[in-house]
């Protein structure tokens, strides 16, 4: 059975981007241009060949192995000095089963599925399929002195893109002939044209731009953000904790010592409300729980104020550019009566969390004498937080 191979040209020079780095390795909205191109083609081909420049070998390998999420096998092959030589390297690496080739510039990472399908269908039906869009500008031909020699007929002009798809023998022959004659074209279709082979255009997309200048990268970001639903920068987290009453210990809740005959048992100061709060904060950032960060087997945390642990969690938040929007804590206790201490609890937490007091809510409830809290065996606490990622 004849298969389809996608050749992705990752040799794009970054010189017009004003930087030495290969532009296809630049990140676009959190993913490299190359990975985006590979992922775009993968669903429509049986395998991918990525053609790289020697100096980019490791970086390109990394994209293929770690970054791109692919539904087909991928192989790498070293390119040549020119785009045309690189395509030849890709063609030389085609598997025996390959009957149709899709050649794509990795710098066109915004190519859409419909364009690829039209190219593929035309290549299978007519031997060639080349993505292109009608030219909207008036095109003039001018000499070196910028004197116009001719205004071209716009209704006959198309701006050509990639992918370009071909039946394998046609494109292999075209490249072999061009190499033999020392003829260099700016795309693969032109190599067929010079042999008198028909080349079929199919409709491409105006979003399928070739990322050449820094302005292109900015425009691609606009296209991407416009087409994909924005991921909310808000994160929610929830926490829950329980501590048992114990003799001879102070009762610390939200960093405030509440006068009572019993305290809570625990490795640290057993501030059950701050524990629930920290678990909610860690949960919002998917960082596990306080047991992971402050194991009770570690003597450093014996008797420590939970506010110290909270300060550490604040540091983790800052490292991830997260800000607390608000927190809501519920303390479930049959005794003692907590209402008189709630303003001080809110003030203390707001100070440590570095937010205004109106962003920190502390509530207390009993359980109408039901359950372990109702039997005065201990205190539980629940917390929810909302966080905002700032970049
Ligand atoms: Mg605890």
Boltz pocket constraint, residues with backbone or C-beta under 6 A from the ligand:
constraints:
  - pocket:
      binder: B
      contacts: [[A, 241], [A, 242], [A, 243], [A, 266], [A, 270], [A, 271], [A, 272], [A, 275]]
      max_distance: 6.0
